[in-house]
Amino acid sequence: MTTYKEIQEYIKKKYGYTVKTCWIAHMKEICGLPVNEAPNREDSDTRTNPCPIDKQEVIKEAFIYFKMI
């Protein structure tokens, strides 16, 4: 399974910016991929840092690159 760090490195190299791990988790949830709940998450029903709309396609493209979807 691909790690969040690998996804971040891929996006950094290809697009020049780093995405937050919470954005990756949110996109995994949107795409129907399994997500472990972070131990520091305050409320399991809401996200304090959802993935911005303009970053969603980039993360989804990384999922496709790593054959996650």
Stockholm file with secondary structure:
# STOCKHOLM 1.0

chainA/1-69         MTTYKEIQEYIKKKYGYTVKTCWIAHMKEICGLPVNEAPNREDSDTRTNPCPIDKQEVIKEAFIYFKMI
#=GR chainA/1-69 SS CCCHHHHHHHHHHHHSSCCCHHHHHHHHHHTTCCCCCCTTCSCTTCCSSCCCHHHHHHHHHHHHHTTCC
#=GC SS_cons        CCCHHHHHHHHHHHHSSCCCHHHHHHHHHHTTCCCCCCTTCSCTTCCSSCCCHHHHHHHHHHHHHTTCC
//
